[in-house]
Amino acid sequence: MKFLAIAAVLLPTVTLAQERVKFSRGIVISGAGCLPPTVHPVFSNNDELVTITFDNFRAALPNPREVACSIELGVAHPAGFRRVSPTATLIGNAGAVNLANGVTGELRRNYVIQPTTSDQPSGELRPPAVTWSGPLNTGYLEIDQFQYTQNYVSPGQNRTATIKLNDATLSLQPATGPASSIRLSTYILDISNQTLVL
């Protein structure tokens, strides 16, 4: 009988561990680099990965020399203390960086975690800018990894945090340089790396 009692106590913990942090499919996109309908988000079947493609997220000389985009994604958290380690991937397809001699290009981005309640920690990650110098014609792949925790203790209490790619910016220098351009083709955010902290 003692063995059966222990098993009964452990069963709720196993059930809780099976619950996952998922995208709530709430998304807000703004900025000159990603005007609708030029942005196309696709969520995975398990709502733990989103792939966003851009038709025209592009900075160019002579104009526009600098463009930016902001993407806010809602993330639903079940009850419990969870550590989430998102991976953000930014892809420029072949020829996305097309710089003439004497022109430099730059990709800047930062990420902000915004909880819905003040009792949860917020966070920010600002990776170093990626820079290129012409003459150059190439694609690129940048991967950013970060981590945050949320702790909702009430049973059945689901809350939504926001993971924000805050003003991803493409820019070119000098303003009077020869014709050049840089593009962002795809942004992928993966939240499948998550741990229930007991």
C-alpha positions in Angstrom: 0.0 0.0 0.0 2.9 2.4 0.7 4.2 2.0 -2.9 0.8 2.8 -4.3 0.5 5.9 -2.2 3.9 7.2 -3.5 2.8 6.6 -7.1 -0.3 8.6 -6.6 1.7 11.5 -5.3 4.1 11.5 -8.3 1.4 11.3 -11.0 0.4 15.0 -10.9 4.0 16.1 -11.3 4.4 13.9 -14.5 1.2 15.5 -15.9 2.5 19.0 -15.2 5.8 18.2 -16.9 3.9 17.3 -20.1 2.5 20.8 -20.4 4.5 23.0 -22.7 5.1 26.7 -23.3 3.7 27.5 -26.7 3.1 30.5 -29.0 -0.4 31.9 -28.5 -0.4 32.9 -32.2 -0.8 36.5 -31.1 1.6 38.5 -33.3 2.2 42.2 -33.9 4.4 43.3 -36.7 5.3 47.0 -37.4 8.0 49.0 -39.1 9.0 50.3 -42.6 10.9 47.1 -43.3 7.9 44.8 -42.9 4.7 46.5 -44.1 1.7 44.2 -44.7 1.2 42.2 -46.9 4.9 41.6 -47.3 5.3 39.5 -44.2 4.3 35.9 -43.9 4.3 34.1 -40.5 3.9 30.3 -40.3 3.5 28.4 -37.0 4.6 24.8 -36.5 1.9 22.2 -35.6 3.0 22.2 -32.0 3.2 26.0 -31.8 6.8 25.9 -30.5 8.4 27.4 -33.7 7.4 30.3 -36.0 9.0 31.0 -39.4 8.5 34.6 -40.8 9.5 35.4 -44.3 9.8 38.9 -45.8 9.1 39.9 -49.3 10.9 43.3 -49.1 12.8 43.9 -45.8 15.6 45.7 -47.6 17.8 48.7 -47.1 19.3 50.2 -50.3 21.4 53.1 -51.6 20.4 55.7 -52.4 17.1 55.1 -50.6 15.9 53.8 -48.1 19.3 53.7 -46.5 18.0 52.4 -43.2 14.9 50.2 -42.4 13.6 48.6 -39.3 11.0 46.0 -38.2 9.5 45.1 -34.8 7.9 41.7 -34.2 6.0 40.8 -31.0 5.0 37.2 -30.4 2.7 36.1 -27.6 3.9 33.1 -25.6 1.4 31.1 -23.4 2.8 29.7 -20.1 1.0 27.0 -18.1 1.3 26.9 -14.4 4.7 26.1 -13.0 8.2 27.4 -12.9 9.7 27.1 -16.4 13.0 28.1 -17.9 12.7 28.9 -21.7 15.7 29.1 -23.9 14.6 30.6 -27.3 16.8 30.4 -30.4 16.3 33.2 -33.0 17.7 32.6 -36.5 18.0 35.4 -39.1 18.7 34.4 -42.7 19.7 36.5 -45.7 19.4 34.3 -48.8 22.1 34.2 -51.5 22.9 37.8 -52.6 21.1 39.4 -49.6 24.3 41.4 -49.0 25.2 43.2 -52.2 27.7 46.0 -51.4 29.7 48.1 -53.8 33.3 49.0 -53.0 33.5 51.5 -50.1 30.0 50.7 -48.7 29.4 49.1 -45.4 26.2 47.4 -44.2 25.0 46.6 -40.7 22.4 44.4 -39.1 21.3 45.4 -35.5 18.7 43.7 -33.3 17.7 43.3 -29.7 15.2 41.1 -28.0 12.9 42.0 -25.1 10.9 39.7 -22.8 7.7 41.4 -21.6 5.7 39.5 -18.9 2.0 40.3 -18.5 2.4 40.8 -14.7 4.9 42.9 -12.7 5.8 40.0 -10.4 7.5 38.2 -13.3 11.1 39.1 -14.5 11.6 41.0 -17.8 14.8 40.7 -19.8 16.6 42.1 -22.8 19.4 40.8 -25.0 21.3 43.1 -27.4 23.8 41.0 -29.5 26.7 42.7 -31.2 25.8 44.2 -34.6 26.8 42.3 -37.7 28.8 44.3 -40.2 29.8 43.8 -43.8 32.2 45.7 -46.1 32.1 46.0 -49.9 32.8 44.8 -52.4 30.7 41.8 -51.4 27.9 39.7 -52.7 26.8 36.9 -50.2 24.1 35.5 -48.0 24.2 35.2 -44.2 23.0 33.2 -41.2 22.9 34.7 -37.7 21.8 32.7 -34.6 21.0 34.4 -31.3 20.3 32.4 -28.1 18.9 33.7 -24.8 17.0 32.5 -21.8 14.2 33.6 -19.4 12.1 32.2 -16.6 8.4 32.5 -15.7 6.7 31.2 -12.6 2.9 30.9 -12.4 1.9 28.9 -9.3 -1.9 28.7 -9.4 -3.3 25.5 -11.0 -4.8 26.2 -14.4 -3.3 29.7 -14.5 -2.2 30.4 -18.0 -0.4 33.7 -18.7 1.0 35.2 -21.9 4.4 36.8 -22.1 5.8 38.6 -25.2 9.0 37.8 -26.9 9.8 40.9 -29.0 12.4 41.3 -31.7 12.8 44.9 -31.0 13.6 47.0 -34.1 15.7 44.7 -36.2 17.5 47.3 -38.3 19.4 47.2 -41.7 21.5 50.2 -42.5 24.1 51.3 -45.1 26.9 53.8 -45.1 27.8 56.3 -46.5 24.5 57.9 -47.5 26.0 59.0 -50.8 27.6 55.7 -51.7 27.1 53.7 -54.9 24.1 51.5 -55.4 24.1 48.7 -52.8 21.6 46.8 -50.7 21.1 44.4 -47.8 18.0 42.2 -47.1 16.6 40.1 -44.3 14.8 37.1 -45.9 13.6 34.9 -42.9 13.3 35.2 -39.2 12.8 31.9 -37.2 12.0 31.8 -33.4 12.2 28.4 -31.7 11.0 28.0 -28.1 11.2 24.2 -28.0 14.1 24.2 -25.6 12.3 24.6 -22.2 12.7 23.0 -18.8 10.2 22.6 -15.9 12.1 23.6 -12.7 11.0 21.5 -9.8 
